[in-house]
């Protein structure tokens, strides 16, 4: 597995997000400290309500934290204007959702070309680029199908093609296989793994432990905090796993390292 560069592409310090007011206030993110390096494949796990999707929305500039610092490529995103945040979302970040979020009245190729409309690309060039991207997923024969004519696996591959059409460096995937059977899930994870090998940073939220085998780092969240941060590396014919407890708010749990060898 390839190594990531040393400089973090994402850096979070004391990130906090709350919803509601008064007695109904709920802290969804509680002092998150996190660094993600360029080229990493991160899987985020945890029980429902632990803050996984909220964290993904903050990373994708869809939501703003109440406190703390979020640096993207060394720049504090808090100082960015709404227009600049939208520009980063359309050009730097690709989103893949569990519910696919294709526009039902548009054909497959029009759905994939849609993000290019926000960049000023001409309609003809947008369709050509969308067609080329669909070709990488072996979906050219489905270009003029409507979303309802596709299988679940095909629909998710179209959604991934749409996420990649702007050549983003960061892919955020929220339960990308949650609505798929095991065979289609494997195909989608292989596609994401291939994207990762090309140098993209991938951050994936999942409930399925089997999906974490594709990641080189697994983060477990609990009650709005990072509970464990596990990095997996493959060395020759062995897989070594290092797990450590990270800082939880103002408290720091002791670090424990362990390694184990198992056959591939």
For each residue, the residues with C-beta under 8 A, 3 or more apart:
1: 216 233 234
2: 39 197
3: 39
4: 37 38 39 40 201
5: 37 38 39
6: 37
7: 37 38 74
8: 11 35 36 37 38 71
9: 36 37 38 72 73 169 170 201
10: 34 35 36 59 70 71 72 170 201
11: 8 34 35 36 69 70 71 74
12: 15 32 33 34 35 68 69 70 71
13: 33 68 69 71
14: 31 32 33 67 68 69
15: 12 29 31 32 33 34 55 58 65 67 68 69 70
16: 27 29 30 31 32 65 66 67 68
17: 27 28 29 51 54 58 63 65 66
18: 25 26 27 28 66
19: 25 26 28
20: 24 25 26
21: 24 25
22: 25
23:
24: 20 21
25: 18 19 20 21 22
26: 18 19 20
27: 16 17 18 30 224
28: 17 18 19 51 54 224
29: 15 16 17 32 51 54 55 58 65 224
30: 16 27 51 223 224 225 249
31: 14 15 16 68 225 248 249 250
32: 12 14 15 16 29 51 55 68 224 225 226
33: 12 13 14 15 226 246 247
34: 10 11 12 15 219 226
35: 8 10 11 12
36: 8 9 10 11 40 42 201 203
37: 4 5 6 7 8 9 40 201
38: 4 5 7 8 9 169 199 201
39: 2 3 4 5 196 199 200 201
40: 4 36 37 201 202 216 217
41: 192 193 196 201 202 204 214 215 216 217
42: 36 201 202 203 204 215 217 218 219
43: 204 205 206 211 212 214 215 217 218 219
44: 52 55 56 203 204 205 206 218 219 220 221
45: 52 205 206 207 209 212 218 219 220 221
46: 50 51 52 220 221 222 227
47: 50 222
48:
49:
50: 46 47 221 222 223 224
51: 17 28 29 30 32 46 54 55 221 223 224 225
52: 44 45 46 55 56 205 221
53: 56 57 174 205
54: 17 28 29 51 57 58 63
55: 15 29 32 44 51 52 58 59 221
56: 44 52 53 59 60 172 174 203 205
57: 53 54 60 62 63
58: 15 17 29 54 55 61 62 63 64 65 70
59: 10 55 56 70 170 172 203
60: 56 57 89 93 95 172
61: 58 77 80 85 88 89 93
62: 57 58 89
63: 17 54 57 58
64: 58 78
65: 15 16 17 29 58 68 70
66: 16 17 18
67: 14 15 16
68: 12 13 14 15 16 31 32 65
69: 11 12 13 14 15 76 78
70: 10 11 12 15 58 59 65 76 77 78
71: 8 10 11 12 13 74 75 76 77
72: 9 10 75 77 88 92
73: 9
74: 7 11 71
75: 71 72 79 80
76: 69 70 71 79
77: 61 70 71 72 80 85 88
78: 64 69 70
79: 75 76
80: 61 75 77 84 85 88
81: 84 85
82: 85 86
83: 86 87
84: 80 81 87 88
85: 61 77 80 81 82 88 89
86: 82 83 89 90 118
87: 83 84 90 91
88: 61 72 77 80 84 85 91 92 93
89: 60 61 62 85 86 92 93
90: 86 87 115 118 119 166
91: 87 88 119 166 168
92: 72 88 89 168 169 170
93: 60 61 88 89 168 170 171 172
94: 163 164 166 168 170 171 172
95: 60 163 171 172 173 174
96: 156 159 160 163 171 172 173 174 176
97: 100 101 159 174 175 176
98: 174 175 176 177 178 179
99: 179
100: 97 147 155 156 158 159 179
101: 97 159
102: 106 111 147 155 158 159 162
103: 106 110 111 114 147
104: 146 147 148
105:
106: 102 103 110 111 114 147
107: 110 111 143 144 145 146
108: 111 112 134 139 142 143 144 145 146 147 150 158
109: 112 113 127 130 131 134 143 144
110: 103 106 107 113 114 127 130
111: 102 103 106 107 108 114 147 158 162
112: 108 109 130 133 134 158 161 162 165
113: 109 110 116 117 123 126 127 129 130 165
114: 103 106 110 111 117 162
115: 90 118 119 162 165 166
116: 113 119 121 125 126 129 130 165 166
117: 113 114 121 126
118: 86 90 115
119: 90 91 115 116 166
120:
121: 116 117 125 126 129
122: 125 126
123: 113 126 127
124: 127 128
125: 116 121 122 128 129
126: 113 116 117 121 122 123 129 130
127: 109 110 113 123 124 130 131
128: 124 125 131 132
129: 113 116 121 125 126 132 133 165
130: 109 110 112 113 116 126 127 133 134 161 165
131: 109 127 128 134 135 140 143
132: 128 129 135 136
133: 112 129 130 136 137 161 164 165
134: 108 109 112 130 131 137 139 140 142 143 158 161
135: 131 132 138 139 140
136: 132 133 161
137: 133 134 157 158 160 161 191
138: 135
139: 108 134 135 142 143 154 157 158 161
140: 131 134 135 143
141:
142: 108 134 139 145 149 150 154 158
143: 107 108 109 131 134 139 140
144: 107 108 109
145: 107 108 142 149 150
146: 104 107 108 149
147: 100 102 103 104 106 108 111 150 155 158
148: 104
149: 142 145 146
150: 108 142 145 147 154 155 158
151: 154 155 184
152: 155 156 179 180 181 184
153: 156 157 180 181 183 184 187 188
154: 139 142 150 151 157 158
155: 100 102 147 150 151 152 158 159
156: 96 100 152 153 159 160 176 177 179 180 184 188
157: 137 139 153 154 160 161 187 188 191
158: 100 102 108 111 112 134 137 139 142 147 150 154 155 161 162
159: 96 97 100 101 102 155 156 162 163
160: 96 137 156 157 163 164 176 188 191 192 195
161: 112 130 133 134 136 137 139 157 158 164 165
162: 102 111 112 114 115 158 159 165
163: 94 95 96 159 160 168 171
164: 94 133 160 161 167 168 171 195
165: 112 113 115 116 129 130 133 161 162
166: 90 91 94 115 116 119
167: 164
168: 91 92 93 94 163 164 171 200
169: 9 38 92 199 200 201
170: 9 10 59 92 93 94 200 201 202 203
171: 93 94 95 96 163 164 168 192 195 200 201 202 203
172: 56 59 60 93 94 95 96 203 204
173: 95 96 176 192 202 203 204 205
174: 53 56 95 96 97 98 204 205
175: 97 98 178 205 206 207
176: 96 97 98 156 160 173 188 192 204 206
177: 98 156 180 184 185 188 189 206 208 211
178: 98 175 206 207
179: 98 99 100 152 156
180: 152 153 156 177 184 185 188
181: 152 153 184 185
182: 185 186
183: 153 186 187
184: 151 152 153 156 177 180 181 187 188
185: 177 180 181 182 188 189 208 211
186: 182 183 189 190
187: 153 157 183 184 190 191
188: 153 156 157 160 176 177 180 184 185 191 192
189: 177 185 186 192 193 211 214
190: 186 187 193 194
191: 137 157 160 187 188 194 195
192: 41 160 171 173 176 188 189 195 196 202 204 214
193: 41 189 190 196 197 214
194: 190 191 197 198
195: 160 164 171 191 192 198 200 202
196: 39 41 192 193 199 200 202 214
197: 2 193 194
198: 194 195
199: 38 39 169 196
200: 39 168 169 170 171 195 196
201: 4 9 10 36 37 38 39 40 41 42 169 170 171
202: 40 41 42 170 171 173 192 195 196 215
203: 36 42 44 56 59 170 171 172 173
204: 41 42 43 44 172 173 174 176 192 211 215
205: 43 44 45 52 53 56 173 174 175
206: 43 44 45 175 176 177 178 211 212
207: 45 175 178
208: 177 185 211 212
209: 45 212
210: 213
211: 43 177 185 189 204 206 208 214 215
212: 43 45 206 208 209 215 218
213: 210
214: 41 43 189 192 193 196 211
215: 41 42 43 202 204 211 212 218 232
216: 1 40 41 231 232 233
217: 40 41 42 43 229 230 231 232
218: 42 43 44 45 212 215 228 229 230 232
219: 34 42 43 44 45 226 228 229 230
220: 44 45 46 226 227 228 229 230
221: 44 45 46 50 51 52 55 224 225 226 227
222: 46 47 50 225 227
223: 30 50 51
224: 27 28 29 30 32 50 51 221
225: 30 31 32 51 221 222 248 249
226: 32 33 34 219 220 221 229 246 248
227: 46 220 221 222 245 248
228: 218 219 220 243 244 245 246
229: 217 218 219 220 226 243 244 246
230: 217 218 219 220 241 242 243 244
231: 216 217 241 242
232: 215 216 217 218 239 240 241
233: 1 216 239 240 242
234: 1 238 239 264
235: 238 239 240
236:
237: 263 264
238: 234 235 261 262
239: 232 233 234 235 261 262 264
240: 232 233 235 259 260 261
241: 230 231 232 258 259 260
242: 230 231 233 257 258 259
243: 228 229 230 256 257 258
244: 228 229 230 255 256 257
245: 227 228 248 253 254 255 256
246: 33 226 228 229 253
247: 33 251 252 253
248: 31 225 226 227 245 251 252 253
249: 30 31 225
250: 31
251: 247 248
252: 247 248
253: 245 246 247 248
254: 245
255: 244 245
256: 243 244 245
257: 242 243 244
258: 241 242 243
259: 240 241 242
260: 240 241
261: 238 239 240
262: 238 239
263: 237
264: 234 237 239
